[in-house]
Amino acid sequence: MKSKKWKLIVLGILVVIAAIFWAVKAGNNKDSLEKTTIVNPVYDNIQTFVSTTGTVLPQNRLEVKPAISGRVENILVQEGDRVKKGQTLAWMSSTERAALLDAARAQGDEVVKQWQEVYKSTPLIAPIDGEVIVKSVEPGQTIMTSEAILVLSDRLIVQAQFDETDIGKIKMGQPATITLDAYPDIKVNGTVNHIYYESQVVSNVSIYKVDVLPDRVPAEFRSGMTAEVKVLEASHENVLTLPLEAIKQDKEGKYVLIDQGKEQKPGQRRIQTGLADDTNTEIISGLTDTDRVVIQSATYMPATQKATSGNPFMPTRPGQRSQRNQTNRNTRQ
């Protein structure tokens, strides 16, 4: 009785091992399917860009400080106001004038007006055309000559950072595209306005700053915002192009496969390429827009998807074996 029980246990273990072996073998048995696509070269534009990050900053940030120490009597502008060179921005009283006016107020308004006529307040004049970006004090505050009352900016730019491998591709006057990280839908065209020659080391990489001047400054632009900058490196218009995956290369150079009809294998043709972007390559010679170029890509499908599923150790139902044999005959045909 015990020997019969052990025989059944051993038989069961062998069946399980054989089933696992069959499943692993079927899973590893994959057939490679080759997908073929035929395309024609087309005339299109090819552009390459150098991308990096940048920060919105004032190109010229000017702190407006008083010529005398004293009290701020009145400020005539607010943050965001545009000002002209020579415009009065604020009025100040020197320390002596402020003391005289305070003493005169105890004697009445007539005395105050008299001293105001005799001892004039000092104006704070805008030295440049620009925009008020900081108003750091309020009327009534006493300040020193080292303190800034207002900060002006002539215009906002984007200061981009390029590493040493890309700075050689940047030239003065190159067009660029600016996209704010906070407002990805807003894209602004710009121009490379200044290239700094002194580097800064950031994370053991030499970085060079480049000023990109936007063609327009949207209302959303604020100093300190981060942006993506794409500088146009090269552009070829109306050139013959082909998808990158169609181009192959060996020791002799680059080539493509040309369709020669259903009954013939594709033939090789040598080509010369030029500018390339992320998807297409410029074809300098070797092809015309009437050539039929073959693109071959390999895909894989498990063999178990093509074979009839089932456990070889399970009994075959009536009609199943004949159906499987018919399937095999059709496959061979």
C-alpha positions as CSV (number, residue, x, y, z in Angstrom):
1,M,0.0,0.0,0.0
2,K,2.8,2.4,0.9
3,S,4.8,1.5,-2.2
4,K,1.8,2.4,-4.4
5,K,1.4,5.7,-2.5
6,W,5.0,6.6,-3.1
7,K,4.8,5.7,-6.8
8,L,1.9,8.1,-7.2
9,I,3.8,10.9,-5.4
10,V,6.9,10.4,-7.6
11,L,4.7,10.3,-10.7
12,G,3.0,13.6,-9.7
13,I,6.4,15.3,-9.1
14,L,7.6,14.2,-12.6
15,V,4.5,15.5,-14.2
16,V,4.9,18.9,-12.5
17,I,8.6,19.1,-13.5
18,A,7.8,18.2,-17.1
19,A,5.0,20.8,-17.2
20,I,7.3,23.6,-15.9
21,F,10.0,22.6,-18.4
22,W,7.5,22.8,-21.3
23,A,6.2,26.2,-20.2
24,V,9.7,27.7,-19.9
25,K,10.7,26.3,-23.3
26,A,7.6,27.6,-25.0
27,G,8.0,31.0,-23.3
28,N,11.6,31.3,-24.5
29,N,10.9,30.2,-28.0
30,K,10.1,33.5,-29.9
31,D,9.9,34.0,-33.6
32,S,11.3,37.3,-35.0
33,L,8.9,39.1,-37.3
34,E,10.3,41.7,-39.6
35,K,8.0,44.7,-40.3
36,T,8.7,46.4,-43.6
37,T,7.7,50.0,-44.5
38,I,8.3,51.8,-47.7
39,V,8.7,55.6,-47.8
40,N,9.7,58.2,-50.3
41,P,12.1,61.0,-49.4
42,V,10.3,64.3,-49.1
43,Y,11.4,67.9,-49.2
44,D,11.2,69.6,-45.8
45,N,13.0,72.0,-43.4
46,I,15.7,70.7,-41.0
47,Q,16.6,72.7,-37.9
48,T,18.9,71.9,-35.0
49,F,18.7,73.6,-31.6
50,V,20.9,74.0,-28.5
51,S,18.7,73.8,-25.4
52,T,19.4,74.9,-21.9
53,T,17.8,76.6,-18.9
54,G,17.8,80.2,-18.0
55,T,16.5,82.8,-15.5
56,V,14.5,86.0,-16.2
57,L,16.7,88.9,-15.0
58,P,17.0,92.7,-15.6
59,Q,19.7,93.4,-18.1
60,N,20.7,96.6,-16.2
61,R,19.6,96.7,-12.6
62,L,20.1,100.2,-11.2
63,E,19.6,101.1,-7.5
64,V,18.5,104.7,-7.0
65,K,20.1,106.1,-3.8
66,P,19.7,109.6,-2.4
67,A,22.5,112.2,-2.6
68,I,21.8,113.2,1.0
69,S,20.8,111.6,4.2
70,G,17.4,112.5,5.5
71,R,13.7,111.8,5.5
72,V,11.7,110.6,2.5
73,E,8.8,113.1,2.2
74,N,7.0,111.6,-0.9
75,I,7.4,108.8,-3.4
76,L,5.7,109.5,-6.8
77,V,5.9,106.1,-8.4
78,Q,4.9,102.5,-7.7
79,E,6.4,99.1,-8.6
80,G,5.6,98.3,-12.3
81,D,5.5,102.0,-13.4
82,R,7.5,103.0,-16.5
83,V,9.7,106.1,-16.0
84,K,11.7,108.4,-18.2
85,K,15.2,109.6,-17.7
86,G,15.1,112.9,-15.7
87,Q,11.7,112.2,-14.2
88,T,11.2,113.0,-10.5
89,L,10.7,109.8,-8.6
90,A,10.6,111.1,-5.0
91,W,11.1,114.1,-2.7
92,M,13.5,114.1,0.3
93,S,14.3,116.4,3.2
94,S,17.8,116.6,4.5
95,T,18.3,115.9,8.2
96,E,18.5,119.7,8.9
97,R,15.4,120.5,6.9
98,A,13.4,117.7,8.5
99,A,14.4,119.0,11.9
100,L,13.4,122.6,11.0
101,L,10.0,121.6,9.6
102,D,9.3,119.5,12.7
103,A,10.0,122.5,14.9
104,A,8.0,124.8,12.7
105,R,4.9,122.5,13.0
106,A,4.7,123.4,16.7
107,Q,4.3,127.1,15.7
108,G,1.6,126.6,13.1
109,D,1.0,126.1,9.4
110,E,2.1,129.6,8.4
111,V,5.6,129.0,9.8
112,V,5.8,125.6,8.1
113,K,4.9,127.1,4.7
114,Q,7.5,129.8,5.2
115,W,10.3,127.3,5.9
116,Q,9.1,125.1,3.0
117,E,9.5,128.1,0.7
118,V,12.9,129.0,2.1
119,Y,14.3,125.5,2.4
120,K,13.4,123.5,-0.6
121,S,13.1,119.7,-0.6
122,T,15.5,117.6,-2.7
123,P,14.2,115.6,-5.7
124,L,15.2,112.1,-6.6
125,I,15.7,111.9,-10.3
126,A,15.5,108.8,-12.6
127,P,18.9,108.3,-14.2
128,I,17.6,106.0,-17.0
129,D,14.5,105.0,-18.9
130,G,13.1,101.9,-17.3
131,E,10.6,100.2,-15.0
132,V,10.4,100.4,-11.3
133,I,10.9,96.8,-10.0
134,V,11.5,97.5,-6.3
135,K,10.2,100.1,-3.9
136,S,12.0,99.6,-0.7
137,V,11.0,102.5,1.6
138,E,7.8,104.4,2.4
139,P,7.3,108.2,3.0
140,G,8.4,109.3,6.5
141,Q,11.3,106.9,6.7
142,T,14.8,108.3,7.5
143,I,17.5,106.8,5.3
144,M,21.2,107.1,4.6
145,T,23.0,107.7,1.3
146,S,24.0,104.0,1.2
147,E,20.4,102.9,1.1
148,A,18.4,102.4,-2.1
149,I,14.9,104.0,-2.3
150,L,14.0,102.5,-5.6
151,V,15.4,99.9,-8.1
152,L,15.0,100.4,-11.8
153,S,15.4,97.9,-14.7
154,D,15.8,99.1,-18.3
155,R,14.5,95.8,-19.7
156,L,14.1,92.1,-18.8
157,I,16.2,89.4,-20.5
158,V,16.7,85.7,-20.0
159,Q,20.2,84.8,-18.9
160,A,20.9,81.3,-20.1
161,Q,23.7,78.9,-19.0
162,F,25.6,76.8,-21.5
163,D,28.3,74.3,-20.7
164,E,31.7,74.4,-22.3
165,T,30.7,71.7,-24.9
166,D,27.9,73.9,-26.3
167,I,29.1,77.5,-25.9
168,G,31.1,77.2,-29.2
169,K,27.8,76.7,-31.0
170,I,26.4,80.0,-29.8
171,K,26.9,83.1,-31.9
172,M,25.7,86.7,-31.5
173,G,22.4,87.4,-33.2
174,Q,21.2,83.8,-33.3
175,P,17.4,83.4,-33.0
176,A,16.1,81.7,-29.9
177,T,12.8,80.6,-28.4
178,I,12.0,81.3,-24.7
179,T,9.4,79.2,-22.7
180,L,8.7,80.0,-19.1
181,D,8.5,76.9,-16.9
182,A,5.4,78.4,-15.1
183,Y,3.6,79.2,-18.3
184,P,4.6,76.5,-20.9
185,D,1.9,77.8,-23.4
186,I,3.7,81.2,-23.7
187,K,6.5,81.1,-26.2
188,V,8.5,84.2,-27.0
189,N,11.1,84.7,-29.8
190,G,14.4,86.2,-28.8
191,T,17.9,86.9,-30.0
192,V,21.3,86.2,-28.5
193,N,22.4,89.6,-27.2
194,H,25.6,89.0,-25.2
195,I,28.0,86.1,-24.6
196,Y,30.1,86.2,-21.5
197,Y,33.7,85.1,-21.8
198,E,34.4,84.3,-18.2
199,S,33.2,80.9,-17.0
200,Q,31.7,79.8,-13.7
201,V,32.2,76.3,-12.4
202,V,29.0,74.6,-11.4
203,S,29.1,70.9,-10.2
204,N,32.6,70.6,-11.7
205,V,31.4,71.8,-15.1
206,S,32.4,75.1,-16.7
207,I,29.3,77.2,-17.4
208,Y,29.1,80.3,-19.7
209,K,26.3,82.8,-19.4
210,V,24.5,84.1,-22.4
211,D,22.0,87.0,-22.5
212,V,18.9,86.3,-24.7
213,L,16.9,89.4,-25.4
214,P,13.1,88.7,-25.9
215,D,11.4,90.4,-28.9
216,R,8.5,91.2,-26.5
217,V,8.0,91.0,-22.7
218,P,4.6,89.5,-21.8
219,A,2.9,90.6,-18.6
220,E,3.7,87.2,-17.0
221,F,7.4,87.8,-17.1
222,R,8.9,88.4,-13.7
223,S,12.5,88.7,-12.5
224,G,13.7,85.4,-11.1
225,M,11.4,83.1,-13.2
226,T,13.0,80.0,-14.7
227,A,12.8,79.4,-18.5
228,E,13.8,76.9,-21.2
229,V,15.9,78.5,-23.9
230,K,16.4,76.9,-27.4
231,V,18.9,78.6,-29.6
232,L,18.7,77.9,-33.3
233,E,22.1,76.4,-34.3
234,A,21.5,75.6,-38.0
235,S,18.6,75.6,-40.4
236,H,18.3,74.2,-43.9
237,E,15.1,74.9,-45.9
238,N,13.4,72.8,-48.6
239,V,16.0,70.0,-48.5
240,L,15.4,66.3,-49.3
241,T,14.9,64.4,-46.0
242,L,14.5,60.8,-44.8
243,P,13.5,59.3,-41.4
244,L,16.5,58.4,-39.3
245,E,15.5,54.7,-39.0
246,A,15.8,54.3,-42.7
247,I,19.5,55.0,-42.7
248,K,22.0,52.2,-42.1
249,Q,25.8,52.3,-41.7
250,D,28.7,50.0,-42.2
251,K,32.5,50.4,-42.5
252,E,32.1,52.0,-46.0
253,G,29.6,54.6,-44.9
254,K,25.9,55.2,-44.9
255,Y,23.4,53.4,-47.1
256,V,19.7,52.8,-47.5
257,L,17.6,49.8,-48.9
258,I,15.8,50.4,-52.1
259,D,12.6,48.6,-53.0
260,Q,13.1,46.6,-56.3
261,G,9.7,44.9,-56.5
262,K,7.9,42.1,-54.8
263,E,10.0,39.3,-56.3
264,Q,13.4,40.8,-55.5
265,K,15.3,41.6,-52.3
266,P,15.9,45.3,-51.5
267,G,19.1,46.6,-52.9
268,Q,21.7,48.8,-51.2
269,R,22.4,52.3,-52.3
270,R,25.1,54.6,-50.9
271,I,24.1,58.1,-49.7
272,Q,25.6,61.2,-48.2
273,T,23.8,62.9,-45.4
274,G,23.8,66.4,-43.9
275,L,22.0,68.1,-41.1
276,A,19.9,65.9,-38.8
277,D,17.3,66.6,-36.1
278,D,15.5,64.2,-33.8
279,T,13.5,62.5,-36.5
280,N,14.8,63.2,-40.0
281,T,18.1,63.5,-41.8
282,E,19.0,65.7,-44.8
283,I,20.0,63.7,-47.9
284,I,22.7,65.5,-49.9
285,S,23.2,62.9,-52.6
286,G,22.2,59.4,-53.6
287,L,18.4,59.7,-53.6
288,T,15.5,61.5,-55.3
289,D,12.0,62.0,-54.1
290,T,10.8,59.2,-56.4
291,D,12.9,56.5,-54.8
292,R,11.2,53.9,-52.7
293,V,13.2,53.4,-49.5
294,V,12.6,50.3,-47.3
295,I,12.5,50.6,-43.6
296,Q,12.9,47.3,-41.8
297,S,12.2,46.9,-38.1
298,A,12.2,43.7,-36.1
299,T,9.3,42.7,-33.8
300,Y,9.0,39.6,-31.7
301,M,6.0,37.4,-30.9
302,P,6.0,34.4,-28.5
303,A,5.6,31.1,-30.3
304,T,2.9,30.1,-27.9
305,Q,0.6,32.7,-29.5
306,K,0.9,30.9,-32.9
307,A,0.7,27.4,-31.5
308,T,-2.4,25.7,-30.1
309,S,-2.4,26.1,-26.4
310,G,-2.8,23.1,-24.2
311,N,-1.0,20.8,-21.8
312,P,0.8,17.9,-23.6
313,F,0.1,15.7,-20.7
314,M,-3.7,16.2,-20.8
315,P,-5.8,13.9,-23.0
316,T,-6.9,15.3,-26.3
317,R,-10.6,15.8,-26.8
318,P,-12.3,14.2,-29.8
319,G,-11.7,16.3,-32.9
320,Q,-9.0,18.4,-31.3
321,R,-6.1,16.3,-32.8
322,S,-7.5,16.5,-36.3
323,Q,-8.0,20.2,-36.0
324,R,-4.4,20.7,-34.9
325,N,-3.1,18.5,-37.7
326,Q,-5.2,20.6,-40.2
327,T,-3.7,23.8,-38.7
328,N,-0.2,22.4,-39.2
329,R,-0.9,21.5,-42.8
330,N,-2.2,25.0,-43.5
331,T,0.9,26.5,-41.9
332,R,3.2,24.4,-44.1
333,Q,1.2,25.3,-47.2
